[in-house]
Amino acid sequence: MKLAEAIWLGAMLKPQAFGALEDTNGNTCALGAAYDAIGELHTGQGYDWSWACRRFPVLKAIDGNRARPRCFVCGTYVESIVPHINDEHRWTREQIADWVETIESPAPQAVGEALTADVVEG
């Protein structure tokens, strides 16, 4: 399952949390919602970034494979963009999933070009 899909699905399960994968009421942040959707919220992974990146490789693309990426909203250096825009900019999980989908899904033009390149003329 892609990260955007997991966030959308998890967002339907519980209200949004800020500052933790899961708060004391059981609410989840964007990444917590994704973990919840795949049944991994209570496995002790927490903010284990290497595990999260293995499960959702798009996280490396989002953060640009850098130890301290810059937030595209405010320009500050952050640990990771998805938790930052959830906690600091208070984006809804659905907004975050919509944005993540733009990174996970190829642009329609790129898909068309790939299909055209695969056509073998007889």
VOGU-3710 file (C-alpha; in Angstrom, 3 decimals, decimal comma):
1> mklaeaiwlg> 0,000/0,000/0,000  1,253/3,465/-0,870  1,747/6,066/1,844  -1,028/8,366/0,570  -3,510/5,474/0,536  -2,490/4,412/4,038  -2,880/7,971/5,394  -6,348/8,325/3,805  -7,470/4,970/5,177  -6,032/5,582/8,644
11> amlkpqafga> -7,570/9,063/8,762  -11,002/7,447/8,511  -10,358/5,393/11,637  -9,625/8,060/14,271  -9,385/11,818/14,810  -6,099/13,625/14,149  -3,325/13,899/16,728  -0,420/16,309/16,904  3,047/15,713/18,320  2,832/11,929/18,531
21> ledtngntca> 2,045/8,947/16,318  -0,816/8,231/18,700  -1,928/10,456/21,558  -3,342/9,365/24,919  -6,863/9,317/23,436  -5,807/6,973/20,618  -5,893/9,671/17,925  -3,206/9,499/15,224  -1,034/11,909/13,269  -0,563/11,458/9,506
31> lgaaydaige> 2,206/8,888/9,872  0,369/7,212/12,770  -2,722/6,944/10,564  -0,631/5,209/7,900  0,819/2,796/10,472  -2,697/2,134/11,804  -4,017/1,375/8,313  -1,381/-1,313/7,759  -1,712/-2,765/11,264  1,669/-1,512/12,494
41> lhtgqgydws> 0,694/1,224/14,951  1,328/-0,831/18,076  4,456/-2,711/17,022  6,835/-0,402/18,853  8,211/1,146/15,663  7,449/4,697/16,816  9,302/7,282/14,792  11,893/4,712/13,708  12,685/6,514/10,486  14,649/3,717/8,864
51> wacrrfpvlk> 11,704/1,329/9,355  9,221/3,928/8,057  11,348/4,536/4,953  11,604/0,806/4,268  7,824/0,456/4,564  7,030/3,678/2,678  10,012/4,440/0,383  8,414/7,698/-0,786  9,437/9,218/2,574  13,040/9,303/1,324
61> aidgnrarpr> 11,924/11,102/-1,830  9,875/13,574/0,209  12,784/14,378/2,485  15,275/14,354/-0,376  17,503/11,702/1,246  18,870/14,405/3,524  19,322/14,258/7,260  17,672/17,674/7,686  15,341/18,635/4,845  13,790/22,088/4,526
71> cfvcgtyves> 10,055/22,513/4,906  8,515/23,725/1,641  5,951/25,770/3,617  8,118/27,715/6,073  11,675/26,998/4,903  12,970/25,805/8,268  15,122/22,718/8,621  13,084/19,810/9,975  13,627/16,209/10,959  11,041/15,064/8,415
81> ivphindehr> 8,458/16,923/6,381  5,347/14,745/6,892  5,346/14,951/10,714  6,325/18,627/10,501  3,394/19,687/8,313  1,072/17,613/10,502  2,305/19,065/13,798  3,492/22,578/12,993  1,334/23,631/10,035  -1,700/21,635/11,170
91> wtreqiadwv> -2,477/20,270/7,717  -5,249/17,693/7,832  -4,180/14,143/7,192  -6,246/14,211/3,997  -4,332/17,294/2,797  -1,063/15,549/3,587  -2,205/12,409/1,719  -3,255/14,521/-1,282  0,187/16,131/-1,353  2,007/12,798/-0,896
101> etiespapqa> -0,003/11,365/-3,797  1,463/14,000/-6,122  4,896/12,588/-5,341  3,905/8,913/-5,448  1,889/9,073/-8,658  3,548/9,908/-11,954  2,180/12,853/-13,896  -0,263/11,838/-16,668  2,137/13,157/-19,324  4,946/10,950/-17,985
111> vgealtadvv> 2,644/7,915/-18,085  1,685/8,715/-21,686  5,332/9,105/-22,676  6,197/5,774/-21,042  3,368/4,001/-22,854  4,353/5,564/-26,159  7,984/4,501/-25,639  6,842/0,905/-25,099  4,966/0,713/-28,402  6,760/-1,508/-30,869
121> eg> 6,007/-0,672/-34,451  5,534/-3,705/-36,685
//
